[in-house]
Amino acid sequence: MNGAESLVRTLLASNVDVCFANPGTSEMHFVAALDRVPGMRCVLGLFEGVVTGAADGYARMAGRPASTLLHLGPGLTNGMANLHNARKARSSIVNIVGEHASDHLQYESPLRSDVPGAAALASDWWRVGGAGHGIARDAADAVTAARSQDGQIATLILPADTAWSPGGEPVAAAEPPALARAPAEGMRRAVEALRSGRRCALLVTGLALEEAGLPVVARLAGAGIRVMASQSNRRVARGRGRLVVPRVPFAVDQGVAWLAGLEVLILAGSHPPAAFFGYPGKPRMLTPAGCEIQALVEPGGDVLHALAWLADELGLPGMARPVPAAEAPTLPADGRLDADNVMQTMAAMLPEHAILCDESVSSGRSLFRFTDGAAPHDYLQITGGAIGSGLPMATGASVACPDRKVVCFEGDGSGMYTLQALWTQARERLDVVTIILANRSYRILQGELKGVGIDQPGEQAHRMLDLVGPELDWVALARGQGVDAVAVDTVAGLADAFRGACARRGPFLIEARIP
Ligand SMILES: Cc1ncc(C[n+]2csc(CCOP(=O)(O)OP(=O)(O)O)c2C)c(N)n1
């Protein structure tokens, strides 16, 4: 057994049985091992951003890591933006990055680069494999690291000679250490604040917003405690019957207004709510000046334990009252499509237990308003602000949950970063419906330009922010990759197209033409 085979067997023994891949020469022994060792589902992505974004979507829905296979420094850095998004989500990923043979690295060959330096950019754990531990131990450690602290990015750099040299016996990854619990001092301060009569809020994220976490959150919210969710979260259980946990608004002014008057913010697994960007003359933090910020439990810690403990300490009943019913969305009147009626139509038609992947950018402002009372679903969003996340995320989510319909809202600008994900969806016959919000612009950036004080953009600025001349033909772009597609510009057209897409399995794309 060579090192590559030992590595694959170790991944399988550690319950990592999907590999999103874009290989090259340095990974050929690994590729060959995939043939010799049955059990690994290999999914080819035609750009590394697809590979890493799919691994992110997979981890969010499967609750365990997939592996990726990436080609040296350039392959890893091509996949960096979605690794960054995944890291912000605390998704669990094991990257295997090929590297030159150890005795070849001394030469200035074309693909030689600083792979550990690149790995450090978006990994919580990384190691050059084969140096002392044996590749099986390295791989097992990588899996344990990826599963630690509620999800991390682990990158194992695999020198080619390590892959072709004899490998040791495969091992199974050790269980990750238990999640860190809230310290008693933090708990005491939180209880004291909540009992003090000061205006307090609890900011939650992570597992608190998933199906198993919401009842714990409901105990607190049901007792009148103001509970809010971070602006971006890994996965949120939403829709009919589920507690609505309002999110900190995206826009600075809205966020500041929303948090105005707050005296204590208690963080449960979340970071303090900073503005997305620093703008001239605007605050950097959304909380009011003087607001006390307390950490009940750190990011990556045991949020569910902390919240349940807090509810117990406050003497709250074990079961919350039933969640107040949100209004069920209805189909809007027929007419020309716009961003809001797309969201309303889709909310009204969302299939039960769909997975909703959201990279709608400026078009999705009303999404939550309409989907609060939609059919129960899981909501996945871009978490690190690096666009190009939606189509790959939908791809990976569908690999993790083949029996659930995946619906992906995708901006036309963001979609172009990683549109090759459609080819993977076609090849793997994934049940994903993509709705392209075709407004032919980087609409959000047009607003951002105003936000930094430019009211009269010139010709150059216009040309940097619109997507015309030529217009993107998403139906052709999809069909050219094996995904059937249709363009619509009315509510009735969208409803018809989506009904058709739901009546069948497999990928489908709807270009929703909006102003
Ligand atoms: C990797 C990366 N590059 C560039 C940006 C800057 N950026 C933010 S939004 C955006 C355009 C998004 O356009 P689209 O998806 O069409 O959504 P719209 O703004 O039209 O709603 C760009 C280029 C980014 N966030 N991430």
The ligand as a MOL file (V3000), in Angstrom:
LIG
                    3D

  0  0  0     0  0            999 V3000
M  V30 BEGIN CTAB
M  V30 COUNTS 26 27 0 0 0
M  V30 BEGIN ATOM
M  V30 1 C -14.5200 37.7540 -4.3730 0
M  V30 2 C -15.2380 39.0390 -4.4380 0
M  V30 3 N -14.9700 39.8990 -5.4370 0
M  V30 4 C -15.6360 41.0650 -5.5370 0
M  V30 5 C -16.5770 41.4070 -4.6000 0
M  V30 6 C -17.2690 42.7570 -4.6500 0
M  V30 7 N -18.6960 42.6190 -4.9480 0 CHG=1
M  V30 8 C -19.6120 42.6170 -3.9700 0
M  V30 9 S -21.1420 42.4670 -4.5490 0
M  V30 10 C -20.5940 42.4270 -6.1410 0
M  V30 11 C -21.5550 42.3290 -7.2750 0
M  V30 12 C -22.6840 41.3750 -7.0620 0
M  V30 13 O -23.4610 41.3830 -8.2110 0
M  V30 14 P -24.7340 40.4800 -8.3680 0
M  V30 15 O -24.4580 39.1230 -7.9370 0
M  V30 16 O -25.2260 40.6520 -9.7690 0
M  V30 17 O -25.7670 41.0790 -7.3390 0
M  V30 18 P -26.4520 42.5190 -7.3230 0
M  V30 19 O -25.4460 43.4380 -6.7400 0
M  V30 20 O -26.7980 42.8980 -8.7200 0
M  V30 21 O -27.6260 42.3330 -6.4600 0
M  V30 22 C -19.2290 42.5110 -6.1990 0
M  V30 23 C -18.4270 42.4840 -7.4530 0
M  V30 24 C -16.8300 40.4730 -3.5740 0
M  V30 25 N -17.7050 40.7090 -2.6170 0
M  V30 26 N -16.1750 39.3030 -3.5290 0
M  V30 END ATOM
M  V30 BEGIN BOND
M  V30 1 1 1 2
M  V30 2 1 2 3
M  V30 3 2 2 26
M  V30 4 2 3 4
M  V30 5 1 4 5
M  V30 6 1 5 6
M  V30 7 2 5 24
M  V30 8 1 6 7
M  V30 9 2 7 8
M  V30 10 1 7 22
M  V30 11 1 8 9
M  V30 12 1 9 10
M  V30 13 1 10 11
M  V30 14 2 10 22
M  V30 15 1 11 12
M  V30 16 1 12 13
M  V30 17 1 13 14
M  V30 18 2 14 15
M  V30 19 1 14 16
M  V30 20 1 14 17
M  V30 21 1 17 18
M  V30 22 2 18 19
M  V30 23 1 18 20
M  V30 24 1 18 21
M  V30 25 1 22 23
M  V30 26 1 24 25
M  V30 27 1 24 26
M  V30 END BOND
M  V30 END CTAB
M  END
